[in-house]
Amino acid sequence: MLKVNSALILYFTAFILYVFAVLIGSDNLELFSKPIIIPSIYYFYYISVRGKIDYLFSFSVLSFFIGEILHLISREEFNVSGLIFLLIPYFIILFFIFQDLIYYLKKKKINLNTFSFYIIVMLLVYLFFNVLMMMIEENSFEFFIYSLYGILLLLMGILAFVMLINYNNRTILYTGFMVGCFLLSDLFFVFSKKIPDLLALKMINVTTQELSFFCYISYFVYRTKFKLYGKRDIQD
């Protein structure tokens, strides 16, 4: 337990230092703190699952790390390559969420006849199209990448909400937190890109972005601990 706590302490310390570095505009503190965040939270995952790691999940975390480092070195020079590395895990996460939904469907039928479901779907679709319109001035390849981000987040949001309103366990709860952080992070990334002088937008972006890694790791820790496929029921 001490090792798990030390990993989380290291993560939150680096997280706070990084947010503070962005707040005061300290490039040196950013370079020191940001590279610690993902390795420390992955170490928490490694200890939590007792070394029984999932290689596809680990690859997605590595891709997140590479994308973060590329943008840390130079967002202007490595913008596209960084975006691609940060996009790859979204395909993997969508695959995991789809796997989860298939499993739950075998246990209990879903009910989509709720007013909140249609409200959330309409809100996500509205955000998808409006944010894309904000990025229409980007070059064609970058716009294509942003479109993929939007489509993947839209699908993740819908699938996560379907599970949240139909099933109940901690894995699904962290699925909702994870997808919510990804949505907020990418949404405020666009806002901060369009209004770069407004520090508050950037602060929300970096805070939710780094917090999303904690939610992603926590989601997969619970997913692994519960041995989702065939060994526990949906009420775990």
Disulfide bonds with the S-S distance in Angstrom:
none
